[in-house]
Amino acid sequence: MRYGYFGPAGTFTEMALLRLPGVEDVERVPIASVEAALEAVRDGSVDAAVVPIENSVEGGVSATLDALSSGADLVVVHEVLVPITFVLAARAGTTLADIRGVGSHPHAWAQVRHWMGARLPEATYVPCLSTAAAAAGLAGDDTAYEAAVCAPVAAQAHGLQVLAEDIGDNRSAVTRFVLVARPGRLPEPTGADKTSVVLFQADDHPGGLLELLEQFAARGINLTRLESRPTGDALGRYCFSIDFEGHVNDERVGETLMGLRRVCADVRFLGSYPRADGAVVEVRPGTRDTDFTAARAWLRGLRNG
Ligand SMILES: O=C(O)C(=O)Cc1ccccc1
């Protein structure tokens, strides 16, 4: 098996990949952007790819959400949660006073803003493709920045000096990563599963979002993430990217998806997969599989007279 990941080596995404079960037998292929990593899955050059999707501080990773909601269908087959610790790294001999520019990934920069405001208020942010790419840049001598915000492993891998440790504004920051594959066999239901979809509505109308939410509420389904993303067609046109508890094989999830299919112009199914936190889904009274099958049998009886 070949797994692509948002690289180069030393990104937080590589750490997520290393936490996957059976990774010892997997060939790891670093790919410099999320879009290219997902495209490599689509064109078959890798079997699956790991990308960041959601951050407990910054919210959804737009590049991932947008690349999953357009183009050929892909599905999430696994999720991984990684606690994130940032360091400020620089070439040997650099002091805080020498730093004019700081290179990093936009999601990393957003999570160290307060630290930077307090300790390096004059420093300019230099956007880089990833935290590890920012660190790798410092291994050469021609960069528009003197320090990088990256993972401790990336600083170490490039022989950089760590000027400050644990500089994240929120010490309990966690990023959620997903393993994405071409549609095929679904992961088995475990009782602690999540399902992801992107919902497109035909038009903009009062109560449009409520109509979607009602489908979930009526079947006792708890949402774990809800984001609106521009469709790109026109200003004000949005789709909804949603994660919710349950597996597509659960009756209540199947009924919800059918309800959504009726009221949406398009429902893009992004997979059912085991939850990384293992939290068992609490099924509300009246929404168990047996409740749905009994209700269906009752209706069949009515129709048969
Ligand atoms: O740039 C990286 O190392 C990534 O994997 C993306 C990222 C950046 C910041 C927090 C979590 C993931």
The ligand as a MOL file (V3000), in Angstrom:
LIG
                    3D

  0  0  0     0  0            999 V3000
M  V30 BEGIN CTAB
M  V30 COUNTS 12 12 0 0 0
M  V30 BEGIN ATOM
M  V30 1 O 2.0190 22.1350 8.0960 0
M  V30 2 C 1.8400 21.0770 8.7250 0
M  V30 3 O 2.6940 20.5540 9.4470 0
M  V30 4 C 0.5320 20.4020 8.6480 0
M  V30 5 O 0.4570 19.2020 8.7200 0
M  V30 6 C -0.6930 21.2820 8.5960 0
M  V30 7 C -0.9880 21.7630 9.9760 0
M  V30 8 C -0.5130 23.0040 10.3950 0
M  V30 9 C -0.7910 23.4290 11.6810 0
M  V30 10 C -1.4990 22.6390 12.5510 0
M  V30 11 C -1.9450 21.3910 12.1310 0
M  V30 12 C -1.6930 20.9490 10.8360 0
M  V30 END ATOM
M  V30 BEGIN BOND
M  V30 1 2 1 2
M  V30 2 1 2 3
M  V30 3 1 2 4
M  V30 4 2 4 5
M  V30 5 1 4 6
M  V30 6 1 6 7
M  V30 7 1 7 8
M  V30 8 2 7 12
M  V30 9 2 8 9
M  V30 10 1 9 10
M  V30 11 2 10 11
M  V30 12 1 11 12
M  V30 END BOND
M  V30 END CTAB
M  END
